[in-house]
Amino acid sequence: MTFTSEYEPFFQPPGWIVGPIWVVLYTTLAISFTMVYEKRSEFSRPYLIFGLFFTQLALNLSWVDVFNSEKYLTSLLMLVFMIIFTILYAYMTYSKVKKASQLVWPYIAWISFAALINTAYYLEAS
């Protein structure tokens, strides 16, 4: 199933706002990661947390390529849900550093919103 640019969900934000949102989200993620890194001695498996962080980052960056190049909606949906799973797992492990875990909330909300948009595209195309 492929993406067509003819359809756009009514709740999709305008393109001009997406860039600034990502700047804020990546900034909060970097701050959160730094906070966890500074407290890494409190975690039994700190490298798992770092692996999760970089895995979700790689998945997120690959989403852009899949969306802009291949435009396969099934792949996009699977990728978004993999990102959500990875973020939630990281969030649960970040909970030892409360402020760091709170900084992840906007990212979780934005990715969940992206999942809704991707689902709308998928349903429209099917």
N, CA, C and O atoms as CSV, one atom per row, in Angstrom:
chain,resi,resn,atom,element,x,y,z
A,1,MET,N,N,0.844,-1.159,0.000
A,1,MET,CA,C,0.000,0.000,0.000
A,1,MET,C,C,0.900,1.236,0.000
A,1,MET,O,O,1.828,1.332,0.803
A,2,THR,N,N,0.633,2.151,-0.876
A,2,THR,CA,C,1.486,3.324,-0.988
A,2,THR,C,C,0.751,4.600,-0.619
A,2,THR,O,O,-0.479,4.659,-0.626
A,3,PHE,N,N,1.517,5.596,-0.305
A,3,PHE,CA,C,1.034,6.906,0.101
A,3,PHE,C,C,0.699,7.741,-1.130
A,3,PHE,O,O,1.418,7.701,-2.129
A,4,THR,N,N,-0.382,8.487,-1.055
A,4,THR,CA,C,-0.683,9.455,-2.114
A,4,THR,C,C,-0.810,10.829,-1.478
A,4,THR,O,O,-1.388,10.970,-0.400
A,5,SER,N,N,-0.279,11.823,-2.134
A,5,SER,CA,C,-0.279,13.165,-1.555
A,5,SER,C,C,-1.618,13.871,-1.728
A,5,SER,O,O,-1.781,15.002,-1.268
A,6,GLU,N,N,-2.578,13.226,-2.384
A,6,GLU,CA,C,-3.887,13.844,-2.596
A,6,GLU,C,C,-4.679,13.956,-1.297
A,6,GLU,O,O,-5.496,14.863,-1.144
A,7,TYR,N,N,-4.446,13.058,-0.383
A,7,TYR,CA,C,-5.187,13.035,0.876
A,7,TYR,C,C,-4.315,13.601,1.988
A,7,TYR,O,O,-3.112,13.343,2.041
A,8,GLU,N,N,-4.923,14.365,2.863
A,8,GLU,CA,C,-4.243,14.860,4.051
A,8,GLU,C,C,-5.264,14.892,5.182
A,8,GLU,O,O,-6.311,15.523,5.039
A,9,PRO,N,N,-4.984,14.224,6.308
A,9,PRO,CA,C,-5.932,14.248,7.420
A,9,PRO,C,C,-6.190,15.680,7.884
A,9,PRO,O,O,-5.284,16.514,7.871
A,10,PHE,N,N,-7.418,15.959,8.290
A,10,PHE,CA,C,-7.776,17.319,8.698
A,10,PHE,C,C,-6.987,17.778,9.922
A,10,PHE,O,O,-6.831,18.979,10.141
A,11,PHE,N,N,-6.490,16.836,10.719
A,11,PHE,CA,C,-5.767,17.191,11.941
A,11,PHE,C,C,-4.255,17.220,11.749
A,11,PHE,O,O,-3.513,17.418,12.711
A,12,GLN,N,N,-3.796,17.028,10.530
A,12,GLN,CA,C,-2.359,17.087,10.268
A,12,GLN,C,C,-1.887,18.536,10.409
A,12,GLN,O,O,-2.471,19.440,9.811
A,13,PRO,N,N,-0.834,18.757,11.196
A,13,PRO,CA,C,-0.372,20.136,11.387
A,13,PRO,C,C,0.279,20.675,10.111
A,13,PRO,O,O,0.762,19.903,9.283
A,14,PRO,N,N,0.292,21.995,9.956
A,14,PRO,CA,C,0.943,22.570,8.785
A,14,PRO,C,C,2.447,22.298,8.823
A,14,PRO,O,O,3.052,22.231,9.893
A,15,GLY,N,N,3.030,22.146,7.654
A,15,GLY,CA,C,4.445,21.810,7.558
A,15,GLY,C,C,5.376,22.785,8.257
A,15,GLY,O,O,6.412,22.379,8.782
A,16,TRP,N,N,5.027,24.060,8.273
A,16,TRP,CA,C,5.915,25.068,8.857
A,16,TRP,C,C,6.088,24.908,10.361
A,16,TRP,O,O,7.066,25.409,10.916
A,17,ILE,N,N,5.166,24.223,11.039
A,17,ILE,CA,C,5.264,24.069,12.491
A,17,ILE,C,C,6.045,22.814,12.887
A,17,ILE,O,O,6.553,22.723,14.005
A,18,VAL,N,N,6.139,21.857,11.974
A,18,VAL,CA,C,6.759,20.572,12.297
A,18,VAL,C,C,8.246,20.733,12.627
A,18,VAL,O,O,8.733,20.137,13.588
A,19,GLY,N,N,8.963,21.524,11.846
A,19,GLY,CA,C,10.396,21.731,12.090
A,19,GLY,C,C,10.687,22.284,13.479
A,19,GLY,O,O,11.498,21.711,14.207
A,20,PRO,N,N,10.037,23.396,13.867
A,20,PRO,CA,C,10.272,23.920,15.219
A,20,PRO,C,C,9.895,22.935,16.331
A,20,PRO,O,O,10.549,22.890,17.373
A,21,ILE,N,N,8.849,22.156,16.108
A,21,ILE,CA,C,8.466,21.155,17.114
A,21,ILE,C,C,9.586,20.145,17.295
A,21,ILE,O,O,9.920,19.777,18.422
A,22,TRP,N,N,10.172,19.691,16.182
A,22,TRP,CA,C,11.264,18.722,16.279
A,22,TRP,C,C,12.488,19.312,16.960
A,22,TRP,O,O,13.190,18.607,17.684
A,23,VAL,N,N,12.753,20.587,16.741
A,23,VAL,CA,C,13.882,21.230,17.427
A,23,VAL,C,C,13.670,21.167,18.941
A,23,VAL,O,O,14.582,20.818,19.690
A,24,VAL,N,N,12.472,21.504,19.378
A,24,VAL,CA,C,12.158,21.460,20.811
A,24,VAL,C,C,12.243,20.023,21.333
A,24,VAL,O,O,12.811,19.779,22.397
A,25,LEU,N,N,11.680,19.080,20.586
A,25,LEU,CA,C,11.684,17.685,21.037
A,25,LEU,C,C,13.096,17.115,21.122
A,25,LEU,O,O,13.436,16.459,22.106
A,26,TYR,N,N,13.914,17.356,20.112
A,26,TYR,CA,C,15.287,16.843,20.150
A,26,TYR,C,C,16.096,17.515,21.257
A,26,TYR,O,O,16.976,16.891,21.849
A,27,THR,N,N,15.804,18.774,21.537
A,27,THR,CA,C,16.481,19.458,22.640
A,27,THR,C,C,16.104,18.823,23.972
A,27,THR,O,O,16.973,18.560,24.803
A,28,THR,N,N,14.811,18.575,24.178
A,28,THR,CA,C,14.388,17.950,25.436
A,28,THR,C,C,14.921,16.522,25.553
A,28,THR,O,O,15.256,16.071,26.648
A,29,LEU,N,N,15.000,15.813,24.427
A,29,LEU,CA,C,15.568,14.462,24.460
A,29,LEU,C,C,17.045,14.502,24.831
A,29,LEU,O,O,17.515,13.675,25.613
A,30,ALA,N,N,17.770,15.453,24.275
A,30,ALA,CA,C,19.196,15.575,24.593
A,30,ALA,C,C,19.401,15.902,26.071
A,30,ALA,O,O,20.295,15.355,26.717
A,31,ILE,N,N,18.575,16.790,26.597
A,31,ILE,CA,C,18.664,17.136,28.023
A,31,ILE,C,C,18.335,15.913,28.875
A,31,ILE,O,O,19.029,15.625,29.850
A,32,SER,N,N,17.281,15.202,28.506
A,32,SER,CA,C,16.877,14.001,29.229
A,32,SER,C,C,17.987,12.954,29.207
A,32,SER,O,O,18.316,12.362,30.236
A,33,PHE,N,N,18.556,12.733,28.036
A,33,PHE,CA,C,19.635,11.755,27.897
A,33,PHE,C,C,20.827,12.158,28.766
A,33,PHE,O,O,21.432,11.312,29.424
A,34,THR,N,N,21.159,13.437,28.767
A,34,THR,CA,C,22.279,13.927,29.576
A,34,THR,C,C,22.019,13.701,31.060
A,34,THR,O,O,22.920,13.308,31.801
A,35,MET,N,N,20.791,13.948,31.491
A,35,MET,CA,C,20.441,13.734,32.898
A,35,MET,C,C,20.599,12.262,33.286
A,35,MET,O,O,21.112,11.946,34.360
A,36,VAL,N,N,20.160,11.385,32.413
A,36,VAL,CA,C,20.285,9.949,32.684
A,36,VAL,C,C,21.755,9.540,32.648
A,36,VAL,O,O,22.209,8.755,33.480
A,37,TYR,N,N,22.482,10.070,31.693
A,37,TYR,CA,C,23.912,9.743,31.575
A,37,TYR,C,C,24.663,10.136,32.849
A,37,TYR,O,O,25.524,9.395,33.324
A,38,GLU,N,N,24.332,11.295,33.392
A,38,GLU,CA,C,24.998,11.754,34.614
A,38,GLU,C,C,24.671,10.868,35.819
A,38,GLU,O,O,25.445,10.820,36.775
A,39,LYS,N,N,23.560,10.181,35.784
A,39,LYS,CA,C,23.148,9.297,36.886
A,39,LYS,C,C,23.319,7.820,36.513
A,39,LYS,O,O,22.726,6.946,37.147
A,40,ARG,N,N,24.116,7.547,35.503
A,40,ARG,CA,C,24.231,6.177,34.982
A,40,ARG,C,C,24.662,5.165,36.036
A,40,ARG,O,O,24.332,3.985,35.924
A,41,SER,N,N,25.391,5.603,37.055
A,41,SER,CA,C,25.833,4.668,38.092
A,41,SER,C,C,24.661,4.129,38.918
A,41,SER,O,O,24.804,3.118,39.605
A,42,GLU,N,N,23.512,4.794,38.857
A,42,GLU,CA,C,22.336,4.343,39.606
A,42,GLU,C,C,21.558,3.243,38.880
A,42,GLU,O,O,20.638,2.652,39.447
A,43,PHE,N,N,21.924,2.973,37.641
A,43,PHE,CA,C,21.210,1.979,36.837
A,43,PHE,C,C,21.998,0.677,36.810
A,43,PHE,O,O,23.227,0.678,36.743
A,44,SER,N,N,21.267,-0.438,36.862
A,44,SER,CA,C,21.948,-1.731,36.830
A,44,SER,C,C,22.511,-2.033,35.441
A,44,SER,O,O,23.547,-2.686,35.314
A,45,ARG,N,N,21.822,-1.555,34.401
A,45,ARG,CA,C,22.292,-1.779,33.025
A,45,ARG,C,C,22.220,-0.460,32.244
A,45,ARG,O,O,21.337,-0.283,31.405
A,46,PRO,N,N,23.134,0.450,32.517
A,46,PRO,CA,C,23.046,1.764,31.867
A,46,PRO,C,C,23.186,1.693,30.351
A,46,PRO,O,O,22.612,2.518,29.640
A,47,TYR,N,N,23.929,0.737,29.858
A,47,TYR,CA,C,24.133,0.675,28.409
A,47,TYR,C,C,22.876,0.232,27.672
A,47,TYR,O,O,22.712,0.521,26.487
A,48,LEU,N,N,21.991,-0.465,28.370
A,48,LEU,CA,C,20.690,-0.789,27.790
A,48,LEU,C,C,19.913,0.496,27.522
A,48,LEU,O,O,19.294,0.649,26.470
A,49,ILE,N,N,19.951,1.407,28.473
A,49,ILE,CA,C,19.247,2.681,28.312
A,49,ILE,C,C,19.836,3.471,27.155
A,49,ILE,O,O,19.100,4.040,26.349
A,50,PHE,N,N,21.156,3.507,27.070
A,50,PHE,CA,C,21.793,4.242,25.977
A,50,PHE,C,C,21.473,3.585,24.639
A,50,PHE,O,O,21.247,4.266,23.639
A,51,GLY,N,N,21.456,2.255,24.633
A,51,GLY,CA,C,21.086,1.538,23.413
A,51,GLY,C,C,19.661,1.847,22.990
A,51,GLY,O,O,19.387,2.034,21.805
A,52,LEU,N,N,18.754,1.902,23.957
A,52,LEU,CA,C,17.359,2.253,23.656
A,52,LEU,C,C,17.253,3.658,23.084
A,52,LEU,O,O,16.521,3.895,22.123
A,53,PHE,N,N,17.985,4.579,23.679
A,53,PHE,CA,C,17.941,5.963,23.210
A,53,PHE,C,C,18.392,6.048,21.754
A,53,PHE,O,O,17.721,6.662,20.924
A,54,PHE,N,N,19.520,5.435,21.455
A,54,PHE,CA,C,20.041,5.528,20.091
A,54,PHE,C,C,19.233,4.682,19.106
A,54,PHE,O,O,19.173,5.004,17.920
A,55,THR,N,N,18.612,3.605,19.587
A,55,THR,CA,C,17.733,2.810,18.722
A,55,THR,C,C,16.513,3.616,18.314
A,55,THR,O,O,16.162,3.646,17.135
A,56,GLN,N,N,15.855,4.275,19.274
A,56,GLN,CA,C,14.677,5.070,18.923
A,56,GLN,C,C,15.064,6.238,18.046
A,56,GLN,O,O,14.292,6.640,17.175
A,57,LEU,N,N,16.249,6.791,18.260
A,57,LEU,CA,C,16.713,7.893,17.417
A,57,LEU,C,C,16.915,7.411,15.979
A,57,LEU,O,O,16.508,8.084,15.032
A,58,ALA,N,N,17.543,6.246,15.822
A,58,ALA,CA,C,17.752,5.682,14.482
A,58,ALA,C,C,16.419,5.334,13.820
A,58,ALA,O,O,16.230,5.597,12.632
A,59,LEU,N,N,15.501,4.748,14.576
A,59,LEU,CA,C,14.178,4.433,14.027
A,59,LEU,C,C,13.458,5.702,13.593
A,59,LEU,O,O,12.825,5.741,12.538
A,60,ASN,N,N,13.559,6.732,14.413
A,60,ASN,CA,C,12.901,7.993,14.092
A,60,ASN,C,C,13.486,8.608,12.822
A,60,ASN,O,O,12.747,9.086,11.962
A,61,LEU,N,N,14.793,8.593,12.711
A,61,LEU,CA,C,15.430,9.136,11.505
A,61,LEU,C,C,15.085,8.300,10.276
A,61,LEU,O,O,14.934,8.840,9.180
A,62,SER,N,N,14.960,6.992,10.452
A,62,SER,CA,C,14.602,6.149,9.307
A,62,SER,C,C,13.157,6.373,8.882
A,62,SER,O,O,12.819,6.176,7.715
A,63,TRP,N,N,12.299,6.784,9.815
A,63,TRP,CA,C,10.910,7.086,9.461
A,63,TRP,C,C,10.863,8.166,8.390
A,63,TRP,O,O,10.079,8.073,7.446
A,64,VAL,N,N,11.692,9.182,8.531
A,64,VAL,CA,C,11.725,10.278,7.556
A,64,VAL,C,C,12.051,9.734,6.168
A,64,VAL,O,O,11.414,10.113,5.185
A,65,ASP,N,N,13.041,8.847,6.088
A,65,ASP,CA,C,13.413,8.266,4.793
A,65,ASP,C,C,12.287,7.427,4.203
A,65,ASP,O,O,11.994,7.524,3.012
A,66,VAL,N,N,11.660,6.610,5.032
A,66,VAL,CA,C,10.567,5.764,4.537
A,66,VAL,C,C,9.410,6.630,4.062
A,66,VAL,O,O,8.831,6.374,3.006
A,67,PHE,N,N,9.074,7.647,4.832
A,67,PHE,CA,C,7.952,8.517,4.467
A,67,PHE,C,C,8.245,9.297,3.188
A,67,PHE,O,O,7.379,9.405,2.320
A,68,ASN,N,N,9.442,9.834,3.065
A,68,ASN,CA,C,9.765,10.689,1.925
A,68,ASN,C,C,10.212,9.933,0.681
A,68,ASN,O,O,10.082,10.451,-0.428
A,69,SER,N,N,10.728,8.736,0.835
A,69,SER,CA,C,11.243,8.006,-0.320
A,69,SER,C,C,10.286,6.928,-0.817
A,69,SER,O,O,9.744,7.020,-1.919
A,70,GLU,N,N,10.089,5.922,0.000
A,70,GLU,CA,C,9.304,4.769,-0.443
A,70,GLU,C,C,7.804,5.010,-0.360
A,70,GLU,O,O,7.045,4.595,-1.236
A,71,LYS,N,N,7.396,5.676,0.686
A,71,LYS,CA,C,5.989,5.995,0.906
A,71,LYS,C,C,5.109,4.749,1.066
A,71,LYS,O,O,3.966,4.721,0.609
A,72,TYR,N,N,5.647,3.746,1.706
A,72,TYR,CA,C,4.866,2.549,1.994
A,72,TYR,C,C,4.226,2.682,3.364
A,72,TYR,O,O,4.919,2.734,4.381
A,73,LEU,N,N,2.916,2.737,3.388
A,73,LEU,CA,C,2.195,3.024,4.619
A,73,LEU,C,C,2.280,1.915,5.660
A,73,LEU,O,O,2.343,2.196,6.857
A,74,THR,N,N,2.284,0.674,5.226
A,74,THR,CA,C,2.392,-0.421,6.182
A,74,THR,C,C,3.730,-0.343,6.904
A,74,THR,O,O,3.794,-0.518,8.121
A,75,SER,N,N,4.789,-0.083,6.163
A,75,SER,CA,C,6.117,0.069,6.770
A,75,SER,C,C,6.146,1.246,7.725
A,75,SER,O,O,6.745,1.165,8.798
A,76,LEU,N,N,5.499,2.346,7.340
A,76,LEU,CA,C,5.448,3.522,8.206
A,76,LEU,C,C,4.750,3.211,9.521
A,76,LEU,O,O,5.236,3.578,10.591
A,77,LEU,N,N,3.618,2.538,9.440
A,77,LEU,CA,C,2.884,2.195,10.663
A,77,LEU,C,C,3.707,1.292,11.575
A,77,LEU,O,O,3.780,1.521,12.782
A,78,MET,N,N,4.322,0.275,10.999
A,78,MET,CA,C,5.146,-0.627,11.804
A,78,MET,C,C,6.294,0.139,12.448
A,78,MET,O,O,6.614,-0.074,13.617
A,79,LEU,N,N,6.903,1.022,11.688
A,79,LEU,CA,C,8.019,1.808,12.195
A,79,LEU,C,C,7.585,2.733,13.330
A,79,LEU,O,O,8.278,2.835,14.342
A,80,VAL,N,N,6.453,3.402,13.171
A,80,VAL,CA,C,5.960,4.300,14.222
A,80,VAL,C,C,5.674,3.517,15.499
A,80,VAL,O,O,5.999,3.981,16.592
A,81,PHE,N,N,5.080,2.354,15.376
A,81,PHE,CA,C,4.783,1.580,16.574
A,81,PHE,C,C,6.047,0.997,17.202
A,81,PHE,O,O,6.096,0.814,18.418
A,82,MET,N,N,7.060,0.705,16.404
A,82,MET,CA,C,8.353,0.295,16.959
A,82,MET,C,C,8.984,1.456,17.732
A,82,MET,O,O,9.568,1.255,18.797
A,83,ILE,N,N,8.863,2.661,17.193
A,83,ILE,CA,C,9.387,3.846,17.882
A,83,ILE,C,C,8.658,4.036,19.211
A,83,ILE,O,O,9.288,4.268,20.242
A,84,ILE,N,N,7.335,3.936,19.184
A,84,ILE,CA,C,6.548,4.110,20.411
A,84,ILE,C,C,6.945,3.069,21.456
A,84,ILE,O,O,7.141,3.406,22.624
A,85,PHE,N,N,7.064,1.816,21.045
A,85,PHE,CA,C,7.464,0.762,21.975
A,85,PHE,C,C,8.829,1.074,22.583
A,85,PHE,O,O,9.012,0.952,23.794
A,86,THR,N,N,9.774,1.472,21.758
A,86,THR,CA,C,11.122,1.770,22.238
A,86,THR,C,C,11.121,2.954,23.196
A,86,THR,O,O,11.801,2.933,24.222
A,87,ILE,N,N,10.354,3.987,22.856
A,87,ILE,CA,C,10.279,5.167,23.722
A,87,ILE,C,C,9.656,4.803,25.070
A,87,ILE,O,O,10.166,5.198,26.118
A,88,LEU,N,N,8.568,4.058,25.043
A,88,LEU,CA,C,7.901,3.695,26.297
A,88,LEU,C,C,8.793,2.825,27.173
A,88,LEU,O,O,8.818,2.982,28.394
A,89,TYR,N,N,9.522,1.912,26.552
A,89,TYR,CA,C,10.446,1.074,27.313
A,89,TYR,C,C,11.550,1.938,27.923
A,89,TYR,O,O,11.916,1.761,29.085
A,90,ALA,N,N,12.072,2.867,27.132
A,90,ALA,CA,C,13.094,3.779,27.654
A,90,ALA,C,C,12.513,4.641,28.772
A,90,ALA,O,O,13.161,4.863,29.794
A,91,TYR,N,N,11.303,5.120,28.573
A,91,TYR,CA,C,10.642,5.948,29.593
A,91,TYR,C,C,10.542,5.195,30.917
A,91,TYR,O,O,10.809,5.756,31.979
A,92,MET,N,N,10.158,3.929,30.847
A,92,MET,CA,C,10.036,3.141,32.073
A,92,MET,C,C,11.391,2.982,32.757
A,92,MET,O,O,11.468,2.970,33.985
A,93,THR,N,N,12.454,2.860,31.971
A,93,THR,CA,C,13.768,2.720,32.589
A,93,THR,C,C,14.318,4.063,33.062
A,93,THR,O,O,15.138,4.106,33.979
A,94,TYR,N,N,13.875,5.155,32.447
A,94,TYR,CA,C,14.295,6.497,32.867
A,94,TYR,C,C,13.641,6.906,34.177
A,94,TYR,O,O,14.053,7.899,34.776
A,95,SER,N,N,12.650,6.183,34.632
A,95,SER,CA,C,11.841,6.633,35.767
A,95,SER,C,C,12.655,6.868,37.040
A,95,SER,O,O,12.188,7.553,37.950
A,96,LYS,N,N,13.850,6.316,37.116
A,96,LYS,CA,C,14.707,6.590,38.268
A,96,LYS,C,C,15.123,8.058,38.317
A,96,LYS,O,O,15.398,8.601,39.387
A,97,VAL,N,N,15.164,8.685,37.161
A,97,VAL,CA,C,15.507,10.107,37.080
A,97,VAL,C,C,14.225,10.806,36.639
A,97,VAL,O,O,13.961,10.967,35.447
A,98,LYS,N,N,13.436,11.218,37.629
A,98,LYS,CA,C,12.076,11.701,37.364
A,98,LYS,C,C,12.024,12.836,36.344
A,98,LYS,O,O,11.202,12.801,35.428
A,99,LYS,N,N,12.878,13.831,36.485
A,99,LYS,CA,C,12.850,14.956,35.548
A,99,LYS,C,C,13.187,14.500,34.131
A,99,LYS,O,O,12.610,14.995,33.163
A,100,ALA,N,N,14.112,13.568,34.012
A,100,ALA,CA,C,14.476,13.051,32.687
A,100,ALA,C,C,13.296,12.327,32.055
A,100,ALA,O,O,13.042,12.473,30.859
A,101,SER,N,N,12.578,11.551,32.851
A,101,SER,CA,C,11.421,10.835,32.297
A,101,SER,C,C,10.304,11.803,31.928
A,101,SER,O,O,9.587,11.575,30.953
A,102,GLN,N,N,10.146,12.879,32.693
A,102,GLN,CA,C,9.120,13.875,32.367
A,102,GLN,C,C,9.438,14.610,31.068
A,102,GLN,O,O,8.529,15.011,30.341
A,103,LEU,N,N,10.707,14.786,30.781
A,103,LEU,CA,C,11.095,15.455,29.539
A,103,LEU,C,C,10.771,14.617,28.305
A,103,LEU,O,O,10.743,15.137,27.190
A,104,VAL,N,N,10.528,13.336,28.498
A,104,VAL,CA,C,10.198,12.448,27.380
A,104,VAL,C,C,8.706,12.517,27.038
A,104,VAL,O,O,8.317,12.128,25.937
A,105,TRP,N,N,7.873,12.998,27.945
A,105,TRP,CA,C,6.421,13.049,27.713
A,105,TRP,C,C,6.029,13.760,26.423
A,105,TRP,O,O,5.226,13.218,25.664
A,106,PRO,N,N,6.560,14.948,26.141
A,106,PRO,CA,C,6.161,15.611,24.882
A,106,PRO,C,C,6.523,14.786,23.645
A,106,PRO,O,O,5.793,14.783,22.654
A,107,TYR,N,N,7.645,14.096,23.715
A,107,TYR,CA,C,8.068,13.247,22.597
A,107,TYR,C,C,7.097,12.084,22.418
A,107,TYR,O,O,6.716,11.753,21.295
A,108,ILE,N,N,6.700,11.468,23.522
A,108,ILE,CA,C,5.725,10.375,23.458
A,108,ILE,C,C,4.418,10.884,22.853
A,108,ILE,O,O,3.818,10.220,22.007
A,109,ALA,N,N,3.986,12.051,23.287
A,109,ALA,CA,C,2.742,12.631,22.758
A,109,ALA,C,C,2.857,12.912,21.263
A,109,ALA,O,O,1.933,12.612,20.506
A,110,TRP,N,N,3.968,13.478,20.836
A,110,TRP,CA,C,4.144,13.831,19.419
A,110,TRP,C,C,4.214,12.582,18.539
A,110,TRP,O,O,3.614,12.546,17.465
A,111,ILE,N,N,4.936,11.570,18.986
A,111,ILE,CA,C,5.036,10.329,18.210
A,111,ILE,C,C,3.681,9.626,18.172
A,111,ILE,O,O,3.324,9.033,17.154
A,112,SER,N,N,2.934,9.682,19.253
A,112,SER,CA,C,1.584,9.103,19.250
A,112,SER,C,C,0.689,9.844,18.268
A,112,SER,O,O,-0.110,9.229,17.562
A,113,PHE,N,N,0.822,11.153,18.225
A,113,PHE,CA,C,0.077,11.960,17.258
A,113,PHE,C,C,0.491,11.590,15.831
A,113,PHE,O,O,-0.355,11.490,14.942
A,114,ALA,N,N,1.778,11.390,15.617
A,114,ALA,CA,C,2.263,10.958,14.299
A,114,ALA,C,C,1.683,9.597,13.931
A,114,ALA,O,O,1.378,9.341,12.766
A,115,ALA,N,N,1.530,8.724,14.927
A,115,ALA,CA,C,0.918,7.418,14.672
A,115,ALA,C,C,-0.524,7.586,14.210
A,115,ALA,O,O,-0.979,6.860,13.326
A,116,LEU,N,N,-1.246,8.533,14.800
A,116,LEU,CA,C,-2.625,8.804,14.360
A,116,LEU,C,C,-2.653,9.299,12.914
A,116,LEU,O,O,-3.493,8.873,12.121
A,117,ILE,N,N,-1.745,10.184,12.587
A,117,ILE,CA,C,-1.677,10.698,11.212
A,117,ILE,C,C,-1.357,9.572,10.243
A,117,ILE,O,O,-1.996,9.451,9.198
A,118,ASN,N,N,-0.363,8.740,10.584
A,118,ASN,CA,C,-0.006,7.611,9.726
A,118,ASN,C,C,-1.158,6.633,9.588
A,118,ASN,O,O,-1.387,6.086,8.509
A,119,THR,N,N,-1.884,6.411,10.676
A,119,THR,CA,C,-3.044,5.522,10.629
A,119,THR,C,C,-4.123,6.090,9.720
A,119,THR,O,O,-4.763,5.348,8.975
A,120,ALA,N,N,-4.329,7.402,9.775
A,120,ALA,CA,C,-5.319,8.044,8.894
A,120,ALA,C,C,-4.938,7.855,7.428
A,120,ALA,O,O,-5.797,7.551,6.600
A,121,TYR,N,N,-3.669,8.031,7.102
A,121,TYR,CA,C,-3.209,7.789,5.729
A,121,TYR,C,C,-3.437,6.330,5.332
A,121,TYR,O,O,-3.900,6.033,4.231
A,122,TYR,N,N,-3.101,5.433,6.251
A,122,TYR,CA,C,-3.262,4.008,5.977
A,122,TYR,C,C,-4.726,3.662,5.709
A,122,TYR,O,O,-5.038,2.967,4.743
A,123,LEU,N,N,-5.615,4.147,6.565
A,123,LEU,CA,C,-7.045,3.852,6.401
A,123,LEU,C,C,-7.608,4.474,5.128
A,123,LEU,O,O,-8.455,3.872,4.469
A,124,GLU,N,N,-7.154,5.649,4.783
A,124,GLU,CA,C,-7.614,6.303,3.555
A,124,GLU,C,C,-7.176,5.517,2.316
A,124,GLU,O,O,-7.913,5.429,1.334
A,125,ALA,N,N,-5.975,4.952,2.373
A,125,ALA,CA,C,-5.444,4.233,1.213
A,125,ALA,C,C,-6.006,2.818,1.098
A,125,ALA,O,O,-5.954,2.219,0.024
A,126,SER,N,N,-6.545,2.278,2.197
A,126,SER,CA,C,-7.020,0.882,2.141
A,126,SER,C,C,-8.471,0.772,1.734
A,126,SER,O,O,-9.006,-0.333,1.644
